[in-house]
Amino acid sequence: MAEFTHFNSKGESHMVDVSAKDITQRQAVARGQIFMEKETLDKIYESQIAKGNVLEVARLAGIMAAKQTQHLIPLCHPLLISSVEICFVREQRSIMIEAAVRVSGQTGVEMEAMTAVSVAALTVYDMCKAIDRSMVISNICLMKKEGGKSGLFEREDDLCLPK
């Protein structure tokens, strides 16, 4: 197990100093789901939600959230994000949300990708709660990470998928 990097030798919180790290191309892909009633899912995909186009508003919210991660997660570095892509996949009783975030920088974008997925899912909930308060957001996880000293990580298990 790696040592905790967000605490100094005195046990005090601190931001990790990345100034000596090389600038490299980095990418992270995160995924999550929002489960709902089939009728709600149908209304989303038939553009019958009174508040508007749910998936496009959720996409915009996810992109904006990725760019604001430094303000939400203590000790996250502010990053000049190069790209955020969010896609939605309709499933039987859920929408799978995937976010890919890219940066040329000294630290990774895993938190930005997971924040994008989380806020996109919360936006779907917010826009549809008037017709379905039983929605459940779950299974948010890192699927892939590239770049930096630690190299490539690809999820090989299905721990973030429902059983």
Helices and strands as residue ranges (DSSP letters): E 24-35, H 38-45, H 54-67, H 69-72, E 81-90, E 94-105, H 110-128, E 136-146, E 153-154
